[in-house]
Amino acid sequence: HPGVAAVRAELPGVLDRVGAWRGTWIEEKGGRAVAVHTRRAADPQAAFEALREPLAGLAARHGLIVEPGRMVLELRPPGMDKGVALMEYARDIGAESVLYAGDDLGDLPAYTAVDKLRSAGTPGLLVCSGSDEVTELRERADLVVDGPAGVVGLL
Protein backbone atom coordinates (compact mmCIF):
# COMPACT_ATOMS: atom_id res chain seq x y z
CA HIS A 1 0.00 0.00 0.00
CA PRO A 2 1.56 3.32 -1.05
CA GLY A 3 0.16 5.04 2.05
CA VAL A 4 2.44 3.02 4.32
CA ALA A 5 5.60 4.39 2.66
CA ALA A 6 4.22 7.93 2.70
CA VAL A 7 3.29 7.69 6.39
CA ARG A 8 6.72 6.25 7.22
CA ALA A 9 8.40 9.19 5.54
CA GLU A 10 6.29 11.73 7.47
CA LEU A 11 6.37 10.07 10.91
CA PRO A 12 9.60 11.63 12.25
CA GLY A 13 8.25 15.12 11.54
CA VAL A 14 4.93 14.35 13.24
CA LEU A 15 6.70 12.95 16.30
CA ASP A 16 8.92 16.05 16.44
CA ARG A 17 5.97 18.45 16.19
CA VAL A 18 4.08 16.62 18.92
CA GLY A 19 7.20 16.59 21.09
CA ALA A 20 6.83 12.85 21.60
CA TRP A 21 9.97 11.71 19.80
CA ARG A 22 12.07 11.09 22.91
CA GLY A 23 11.71 7.48 23.95
CA THR A 24 9.29 6.53 21.17
CA TRP A 25 10.36 4.38 18.26
CA ILE A 26 9.07 3.45 14.84
CA GLU A 27 8.70 -0.19 13.84
CA GLU A 28 8.51 -1.11 10.16
CA LYS A 29 6.20 -4.04 9.46
CA GLY A 30 7.44 -5.36 6.15
CA GLY A 31 5.88 -2.56 4.09
CA ARG A 32 2.41 -3.68 5.22
CA ALA A 33 2.18 -1.33 8.22
CA VAL A 34 4.19 0.90 10.52
CA ALA A 35 3.90 1.20 14.30
CA VAL A 36 4.88 3.86 16.83
CA HIS A 37 5.78 2.48 20.25
CA THR A 38 5.62 4.72 23.33
CA ARG A 39 6.47 2.30 26.18
CA ARG A 40 10.04 3.65 26.50
CA ALA A 41 8.97 7.30 26.69
CA ALA A 42 9.38 9.11 30.03
CA ASP A 43 5.57 9.08 30.34
CA PRO A 44 4.36 6.30 28.00
CA GLN A 45 0.64 6.99 28.48
CA ALA A 46 1.03 10.74 27.91
CA ALA A 47 3.06 10.12 24.73
CA PHE A 48 0.45 7.59 23.56
CA GLU A 49 -2.42 10.04 24.12
CA ALA A 50 -0.52 12.96 22.56
CA LEU A 51 0.08 10.92 19.39
CA ARG A 52 -3.40 9.45 18.91
CA GLU A 53 -5.01 12.39 17.12
CA PRO A 54 -2.01 13.47 14.99
CA LEU A 55 -1.39 9.88 13.86
CA ALA A 56 -5.08 9.38 13.09
CA GLY A 57 -4.95 12.46 10.87
CA LEU A 58 -1.75 11.30 9.18
CA ALA A 59 -3.21 7.85 8.58
CA ALA A 60 -6.47 9.24 7.17
CA ARG A 61 -4.59 11.50 4.71
CA HIS A 62 -2.93 8.40 3.25
CA GLY A 63 -5.88 6.00 3.28
CA LEU A 64 -4.77 4.12 6.39
CA ILE A 65 -6.32 3.43 9.79
CA VAL A 66 -4.81 3.46 13.28
CA GLU A 67 -5.01 0.33 15.42
CA PRO A 68 -4.18 1.14 19.05
CA GLY A 69 -2.52 -1.45 21.26
CA ARG A 70 -0.67 -1.43 24.56
CA MET A 71 1.55 1.63 24.23
CA VAL A 72 1.64 1.23 20.45
CA LEU A 73 -0.25 2.82 17.57
CA GLU A 74 -0.15 0.82 14.34
CA LEU A 75 -0.92 2.55 11.04
CA ARG A 76 -2.08 0.12 8.36
CA PRO A 77 -4.40 -0.21 5.37
CA PRO A 78 -8.04 -1.05 6.14
CA GLY A 79 -8.54 -4.79 5.97
CA MET A 80 -4.88 -5.50 6.75
CA ASP A 81 -4.11 -7.01 10.13
CA LYS A 82 -1.64 -9.48 11.57
CA GLY A 83 -3.84 -12.38 10.52
CA VAL A 84 -3.93 -11.29 6.88
CA ALA A 85 -0.18 -10.62 6.94
CA LEU A 86 0.54 -14.02 8.50
CA MET A 87 -1.62 -15.87 5.96
CA GLU A 88 0.10 -14.04 3.07
CA TYR A 89 3.55 -14.69 4.51
CA ALA A 90 2.85 -18.37 5.18
CA ARG A 91 1.62 -18.75 1.60
CA ASP A 92 4.54 -16.80 0.12
CA ILE A 93 7.19 -18.93 1.84
CA GLY A 94 5.31 -22.22 1.63
CA ALA A 95 5.31 -22.61 5.42
CA GLU A 96 5.21 -26.21 6.59
CA SER A 97 4.54 -25.16 10.20
CA VAL A 98 3.84 -21.93 12.07
CA LEU A 99 4.68 -20.64 15.55
CA TYR A 100 3.07 -17.33 16.48
CA ALA A 101 3.84 -15.46 19.71
CA GLY A 102 1.64 -12.54 20.71
CA ASP A 103 1.19 -10.18 23.64
CA ASP A 104 -1.59 -7.76 22.67
CA LEU A 105 -5.14 -7.67 21.29
CA GLY A 106 -3.77 -6.85 17.83
CA ASP A 107 -2.40 -10.40 17.80
CA LEU A 108 -5.84 -12.03 17.94
CA PRO A 109 -6.31 -12.02 14.14
CA ALA A 110 -2.99 -13.87 13.81
CA TYR A 111 -4.20 -16.42 16.37
CA THR A 112 -7.26 -16.94 14.15
CA ALA A 113 -4.98 -17.29 11.11
CA VAL A 114 -2.96 -20.00 12.87
CA ASP A 115 -6.22 -21.78 13.71
CA LYS A 116 -7.17 -21.65 9.99
CA LEU A 117 -3.77 -22.97 8.97
CA ARG A 118 -4.07 -25.81 11.48
CA SER A 119 -7.54 -26.65 10.16
CA ALA A 120 -5.99 -26.88 6.69
CA GLY A 121 -3.34 -29.31 7.95
CA THR A 122 -0.40 -27.01 8.73
CA PRO A 123 0.98 -27.65 12.23
CA GLY A 124 0.89 -24.51 14.36
CA LEU A 125 1.63 -23.34 17.89
CA LEU A 126 0.05 -20.30 19.58
CA VAL A 127 2.21 -18.70 22.26
CA CYS A 128 1.16 -15.95 24.67
CA SER A 129 4.12 -13.82 25.67
CA GLY A 130 3.27 -13.20 29.34
CA SER A 131 0.42 -10.74 28.94
CA ASP A 132 -1.64 -10.60 32.13
CA GLU A 133 -3.70 -7.71 30.74
CA VAL A 134 -4.89 -9.63 27.69
CA THR A 135 -6.61 -12.70 29.09
CA GLU A 136 -8.15 -13.63 25.73
CA LEU A 137 -4.66 -14.35 24.38
CA ARG A 138 -3.79 -16.47 27.41
CA GLU A 139 -7.03 -18.43 27.03
CA ARG A 140 -6.45 -19.17 23.32
CA ALA A 141 -2.72 -19.89 23.56
CA ASP A 142 -1.30 -23.39 23.50
CA LEU A 143 1.59 -22.18 25.64
CA VAL A 144 2.19 -19.16 27.90
CA VAL A 145 5.75 -17.92 28.41
CA ASP A 146 7.21 -15.15 30.56
CA GLY A 147 7.47 -12.20 28.17
CA PRO A 148 9.98 -11.75 25.33
CA ALA A 149 12.69 -13.58 27.28
CA GLY A 150 10.33 -16.55 27.52
CA VAL A 151 9.82 -16.53 23.75
CA VAL A 152 13.60 -16.45 23.22
CA GLY A 153 13.98 -19.34 25.67
CA LEU A 154 11.32 -21.31 23.80
CA LEU A 155 13.05 -20.78 20.47
N, C-alpha and C positions, 0 to 999 in steps of 0.2 A: 504494500500500500504506500503510495507516494507521500501520504500525510505523515507517516512515521518518520521518514528521513527529514522532512521539513520541520517537524516538531523537535526532533533531536538537535537540529542545527540552531533552533531558537531557544532551547531550554536554558543554556547558561545565562543568557541575557535576562530571561524571566526570573531565574533564581537570584541574580544580582539585584534586579529592580525591587524584588520583594524583600531582599536582605536576608534571605534564607539559605544562602549558598554554604555558609560555614557549617560543616558537619553533615550536610546532605550529600548524597551521591546519586549519579545517574547510572542505571543499569540498562544496557542494550539487550534486547530479547530477540536476537537473530533476525532483525529487520521486520519482525512481526509486531513488535510493541516496544515501548520504552517505559521505564519505571523510575520514579524519584523516591528514594528512601530518606526518611528523616530520623531514624532511630539513633543516629550518632550525633545529632544536633544537641546543643546545650539544653534546649527545651524541645524535645521531640514533638510533643503534642502541639505546642505553639507554632512550630515550623510547619507541621502537617496542616493545621487550620489556616495559616497564612497562605499556603500554596494552593489550597483547594479551588478557590474561585479563579485565580489567574491561570491555573493549569486547565480548568474546565473551559475557560475562554480560548486558550491556545488550542486545545483539542478540537473544540467546535469549529474554529477557523479552518482546520485541516481535515474535517470530516471524521474525526476520531471521538471516542468517548473516554471518560475517566472511570476507572474501577478502583475504588479505595480499598485498602487492606490495612493490616496492622502496621502503622507508621510507614506506609508506602502508597503512592498514587501511581497507578499504571495507566498509561495512555495507549489505546489500541483501537483498531478498526471495529465498528459494530459487527457482531457476529463472530469475532475472533476471541477465543479464550484459551486457557491452557489445555483444555480438552481437545479443541480443534487443532491446536499446534502439535500436541502429542500424537494425535491420529495421523496428521500429515507427515510428521517426522518418522514415525514408525513405518509408514508406507514407503516413504522416500528411501529409507535405509534397509528395508526388508527385515525389520526386527523379528528375531526368532523368540525373544522374550523381552519383558519390560519390567523395570523396577522404578516406581515413582515415589519420591519422598516429598511430603508437603507439610506446611505449618500454618496455613492461613485459609480463610474461606475461598479465596481465589483459586485454591488448588482442588476444590470439589469437582469442577468439570473434568479435570485430569483423572480424578479417581473414577468418575463415570466412564471415561475413555478406556481406562485399564479394565474396568468391568466388561466393556464391549469387546475389547481385544481378547479377554479370557473366554468370553462366550463364543468367540470365533475360533478358539483353539490355541491362542498364543498365551503361553504361561506368563503370569504377571504377579507382582508383589506390591501391595500398597503399604507404605511406611508413613507413620505420623512422627514428625520430628518434634517431639516434646512440647506440644502446644496445649497447655491447660485451658486456655481461653476458648479454644475451638473444639468443643466436645464432639461435634459431628465428625470431624476428621478422626479423632481417637476411636469413635464407635465404628467407623467404616474400615479402619486400617487393619491389615493383617498383623502388623507389628508396630509397636510404639518404642521409639528410642529417645534418648536424652539429648535433644537438640542437635545442632549441626555436628558436634563432636560424636554423637551417637551414630549419625549417618556415616561419618567417616569410618568409625569403628566397624560398622556393618559391612562397608565396602572392603 
